[in-house]
């Protein structure tokens, strides 16, 4: 697989679809009801509740568009499992000269979350890992300088 576009896992796709359904249904209805109530309070030019609700409506519509764009433009990947690191692969690495191993999963930029060990395929670390195999060593530039890792396992 070439690293060319935006990627999401099936799990992320389902989560985005559920969020979209909620935003387009109950959340949108709630905001419209709040807007009607705020309008009923009178003078719109000095109605803080009306202005806040309009702002909330704008944010909601923006998020809906963003999710729709992600779902339309992203390729859904099943997840590694092979010998070569690709989107969805889980990788066990160790800094050269150290013994502590860390496990990461290579994901699309929409799913990246360092706290959960999910590395973006577009990050320097993700780009360095992409296409490599167990036993390979990689180097990449980080803010603190060049970092070297050895790939212990790929699954």
C-alpha positions in Angstrom: 0.0 0.0 0.0 1.3 3.4 -0.9 1.1 6.2 1.6 -0.8 8.7 -0.4 -4.1 9.9 1.1 -6.1 10.1 4.3 -6.8 6.9 6.1 -9.2 5.8 8.8 -9.8 2.4 10.4 -13.2 0.7 10.3 -13.5 1.4 14.0 -13.0 5.2 13.4 -15.4 5.1 10.5 -18.2 3.6 12.6 -17.5 6.2 15.4 -17.7 9.1 12.9 -20.9 7.7 11.4 -22.5 7.4 14.8 -21.4 11.0 15.7 -22.7 12.3 12.4 -26.1 10.6 13.0 -26.3 12.2 16.5 -25.3 15.6 15.2 -27.7 15.6 12.3 -30.6 14.3 14.4 -31.0 15.1 18.1 -28.3 17.8 18.4 -29.5 19.7 15.4 -33.1 19.5 16.6 -32.0 20.7 20.1 -30.2 23.7 18.7 -33.2 24.7 16.5 -35.5 24.5 19.6 -33.0 26.6 21.6 -32.9 29.1 18.7 -36.7 29.4 18.6 -36.8 29.9 22.4 -34.1 32.6 22.2 -36.0 34.4 19.5 -39.1 34.5 21.7 -37.2 36.4 24.3 -37.4 39.6 22.2 -34.9 42.1 20.8 -32.3 40.0 19.0 -29.6 42.7 18.9 -29.1 42.5 22.7 -30.1 38.8 23.1 -27.0 37.0 24.4 -28.8 33.7 24.4 -29.8 34.0 20.8 -26.2 34.9 19.7 -24.7 32.0 21.7 -27.2 29.6 20.2 -26.3 30.9 16.7 -22.6 30.4 17.5 -23.4 26.8 18.7 -25.3 26.2 15.5 -22.4 27.3 13.4 -20.0 25.0 15.3 -22.4 22.1 14.9 -22.8 22.6 11.1 -19.0 23.0 10.8 -18.4 19.7 12.6 -21.1 18.0 10.4 -19.3 19.2 7.3 -15.9 18.1 8.7 -17.1 14.5 9.4 -18.8 14.3 6.0 -15.5 15.4 4.3 -13.5 12.8 6.3 -15.9 10.0 5.5 -15.9 10.9 1.8 -12.2 11.5 1.3 -10.7 8.8 3.6 -9.8 5.3 2.6 -10.9 2.7 5.2 -8.0 0.3 6.0 -8.4 -3.1 7.7 -5.1 -2.9 9.6 -1.6 -4.4 9.2 -1.0 -8.0 9.9 1.8 -8.4 7.4 5.5 -8.2 7.6 5.8 -4.7 6.2 4.6 -1.7 8.2 1.6 0.0 6.7 -1.5 1.9 7.9 -3.1 -0.2 10.7 0.1 -2.1 11.5 1.1 -2.4 15.1 4.8 -2.0 15.7 7.1 -2.8 18.7 10.1 -0.6 18.7 13.1 0.1 21.0 15.3 3.2 21.0 18.8 2.2 19.9 21.0 1.8 23.0 18.0 1.3 25.3 16.0 -1.8 26.4 12.5 -0.4 26.9 10.1 -1.5 24.2 7.1 0.5 23.1 4.2 -0.6 20.9 2.6 1.8 18.5 -0.1 1.6 15.8 0.2 3.5 12.5 -3.0 5.3 11.8 -4.3 8.1 9.6 -3.9 11.6 10.8 -7.5 11.8 12.0 -7.0 9.0 14.5 -3.5 10.0 15.8 -3.4 9.9 19.6 0.0 9.6 21.2 -1.5 8.8 24.6 -3.1 5.7 23.1 0.0 4.8 21.1 -1.5 5.8 17.8 1.0 7.4 15.5 0.0 9.4 12.4 1.3 8.0 9.1 2.2 11.7 8.3 4.3 12.3 11.4 8.1 12.1 11.0 8.1 8.9 13.1 5.2 7.4 11.1 6.9 8.3 7.8 10.2 6.7 9.0 8.4 3.5 10.0 6.3 3.2 6.8 7.4 0.3 4.6 10.0 -1.0 7.0 10.1 -4.6 8.4 11.0 -6.4 11.6 14.8 -6.0 12.4 15.1 -2.7 10.4 16.5 0.4 12.1 15.1 3.8 11.4 16.1 7.4 12.0 14.1 10.5 12.0 14.4 14.2 13.0 12.6 15.2 16.2 12.7 18.6 17.9 15.5 17.3 20.1 17.5 16.0 17.2 17.9 12.7 15.3 16.3 9.7 17.0 17.2 6.1 16.1 14.9 3.1 16.7 15.1 -0.6 16.0 11.9 -2.4 14.9 11.4 -5.4 17.2 8.1 -6.8 15.8 5.4 -6.0 13.3 1.8 -7.3 13.6 
